[in-house]
Amino acid sequence: MAQRNRASGWKHAKLSGHSNEARVKELLDNNQEYRIEFMERIGYASENIESTSIGGLHETNVSGILGKKTKSKTDLKIKLTNGNSINVSIKKSLGGQVYFVRASLFIDVFEKQFNKSIPQDVQRAIKLFWAAADDAPSIIEKYGEKTDLKSYNLQVRHKSLNATTLKAYDIGLYNSMLRWFKDNIYELTKLSFTMGAAKDSDEWSDYVWYINLLGENDVDETFFIEDICQAALKVANSETYYGDSNGGTTIQLPFGFVQWHQSQMQFHHSYEKVCHLIEIL
């Protein structure tokens, strides 16, 4: 089979994700034994499901915190007979993109969602690291390590500094950004798994459900996202650091990592890391 290019690979992932969601809904709707077990698992053993819904191929955008439409972090909505709802983010893969955003938009969304200001030096570092600073190419030319040609050319092509170049250019920015990620790991975890840019809390996810009914892997575990956030706080200092590949093009996080991708900030989740977080609670 020919290897998929980026565009067709993304389309396949999206379609297979929707197919997986449809099968999850069918499982909950039609398998009473499984439905009871699932409700017990998430702490709702005394409640009953009235209906389930998924966005699927025809999902609609929701109101965003910045006034524009955006994607909901919720894939599955479970309406209970008592009138309450449970929102679930479904992950069919054990790792992959969980939040994808331009650097400048990330800054605006973060500040608005949490009513917190990101310091100017941290904003500057974020823009340098994620291709949103006009002077990045000239800084790379002056401070980039040219003996590592692969790493140097990668920075030139991406117009973004890696950690090594950022440190050589301004160690204060290098330290400040990493410190900020550590200090705000609770919010970053919440933003990635629960909120995104969605304004209405009715669109925020309460749980992340790792389940794959397409035969690609054998996983079926549900995690309360607040637990993930709280556990991330406990290990923020030790589990948040610059990656070591290509001069440091990622920031490793307790729940995954964030990297450059198509001139944007691409946050990744990791099932293995999430499991580890739950174990330390």
N, C-alpha and C positions, 0 to 999 in steps of 0.2 A: 504493500500500500504506500502511495506517495505521501511524503511528510506534508502536513498541513502548513500553509503559510500563516502569518499572524492573523490576517483578517478572517480566513476560514476557520482557524483554530478558535478565535474568539466567538464566532457564530456558533460553532459546534458546542462550545462550553455553555453558551447561553441557552441553546435549545435543549441540551441534555439536562441542564439545571432545571428548566421548566418541566421537562418530562419527569424528572425525579420528584419535584414538588407535587405534580399531579398524582403520582403513585403514592406519595405520603398521605395526601388527602384521601385517596381511595382506601388506603389501609385503615386510617382513623374512622372513616365513615362506615366501613363495611365489616370490620373485624372487631366485634365487641370485646373479646378477650384482650386483644392488644390495646384497645382504647382504654380499658380499665387499668391495665398495667402501666400505660403511659401516664395517665392521670395520677396514679399512685407515685410514680417516679418523680413527678414535678411537684408533689405535695398537695395535690388537689383530689385526694381519694374520695372525699365526701361530695364532690361536685360532679355534675353531668354535662356533657357536651350537647348543646342545642344544634350548632352548625359549624362548619369550617369553610374557609374561603382562601383562595390563593390568587395572586395577581396573574400568574401565567404569562402567556404570549401577549395578552392584551392589557398588561398592567398599566395603570395610569400614574402620571406623576402627581406628587402631593405638594402642598404649600411649603416653601422653604423659609428658613429663618431670615434670609436676606431679601425676601419679597418675590423671588422667582420660584418656579416649579423645580422640584428635585425628586430623586428616587427615594422611596421609603426603605428603611432598613428591615421591614417586616415582609417575610415571604408567606407566612401562614398565620391567619387570624382564627382563633378558636373562640367562638361565642358560647358562653355557659348559660345554663337554664336560669341562673340567678341574675342574669343581666350583665355580668362582668365579662371581660374579654382577656384573653392571653395572646400576646403577640410573640411570634417565633421567627428567628432567622435560621434558615436551613442551609447547611453546608454539606454538599455531597462529596467534596474533596477534603483531604487531610491538611491541605495548605493551599494558599492562594490569596488573591486580592480580596480585601475586606473593606477598603475605603480608598478612593482614587480622586485626587483633587489637585488643582493648581496651587502653587505656594501662596500666592496673594489671596486666593479664595479661602484657602485653609486658615490663614490668619484671621480673615474677616468672620468666617463661620465659628472658629474657636472662641473668639472674643465675644461674639453675640450669644452663642449657646450658653456660655458659662459666666458671662458678665465679668470677664477678666481681661486685663490688658496684657498683651505680650510685649515685653521690653523691646525697645528699638534695636539694641544690639542683637537680640535673639532674632528679631525679624530680619535684620541684615544678614545674619548667618544662614537663616532658612532660605532666603532668596539666593544667596551665593551657592548653597548646596543643591538647590533644586531649580537651577536654570531660570531664575527670575531677576537677575541683576545684570544690567547692561555692561558693567565693567568686568564681568567674570572672565571673558576671554583674555583681557590684558593682564589680569591678576594671574591667570594660569600660565601665560607666557613668561611672566616674571618670576613666579614662585613655584611653578610646577616642577616636579622631579623628572628631568628629561632623560635620565639614565634608565628609567623604567618607561620605555617608549610606549608599550601597550597601555599603561595607565595614563600616561600623558596624553596620548592621542584620544583616548576615551573621554577625557575631560574636555579636550578641544572640540570634539564632535558633539558632546552633550551640552557644552557651554555651562558646565557646572563644576564647582570645586569638589574634590574628594577631601577626606578628613586630613590627609597628610599635607595637602596644599593649603587648606584652611588654617591649619596649625602654623605652617610656615609664614603665612600672610599675617595672621593676627591670632595669637594664642588665646587672647581674651575672648574672641568670638567663638573659638573652638571649645573652650571650657564653658562659656555661658550657655551655648546651645545644648550641650550635653546635660548640663545641670538643669536646664529648663525642662528637658524631656523627662528627667528623673523626677523632678518636683511636680510635674503635671501628668504623671503616668495614669492616675485614676481617670482624669478627664479624657486623656487620649484613648484609653481603653473603652470608655463609655461612648466617645464619639465614633469610634471605629465599629463597635458591635451594636450599639443601641440606637444612636441618634442620627449620625450623619448630619446633613443639613436640613433635615425635616423639622418644621416648626412645631407641629402638633404632637403632643406626647402620645396621642392615640396611634401614631404611626411608628413609635419607638418600640424596639424589640425588648422583651423581658428575658427570653431564653435564646440560646444558640443550640441548635440540634444538629449534631453530626450524624447523618444517616444517608446511606446510598442504596437505593433499591434497583440500580441499573447493573449491578454485578461488578462494578469497578473496584470496590473494596468492601470489606465486611466491618462496618461500624454502625453503631446505633446507641449514641449517648447524648444526653441532654444536660446542659449546664445553665445555671442561673447566672446571668451576666453580671449582676451585682457582686456575686461571689468572685468572679474573675477579676473584677475591678479592685475589690478589697485585697485579694491575694497579690495582685500586681503591685499594690502599695508596699507590701511587706518585703518584696525583693527588688524594688525599683533601683536601688543603688548598685546591687551586684549584677542585675540582669539587663541593665541599660548601658550600652557601650557602642563605640564605633566598630563596625566590622573590619576585618583585616584583609579582605580581598580587594585587589585593584586600588590599593592605597586608602581603602576605607570609603566605600560608596554606599554603605548602609548604616543605619543606626539599629542595632539589635534591641528588641523590646521584650518584656516578660511574656507577651502573648504572641510574638512574631518578630517582624522587623518592618522598617520603612526604607524605601529605596527610590532612586530616580527611575522613572519610566515614562517615555514620551514627553519629557520636560515637565512632568508632574510628580507629586508625592504619591507613591503607591504603598499603602499599608497592607501588609500580609498577616494573615492569621496562621497559627500552627496548632494542629490538634495535639501534638506531643507536648508543646509548651503549655497549652490550656490544661491538659491533664495534670501536668506537674504543678500548676498553680492551685488547682483544686485539692491536690494531695497535701499541700502545705497549710491549708486553712485550719 
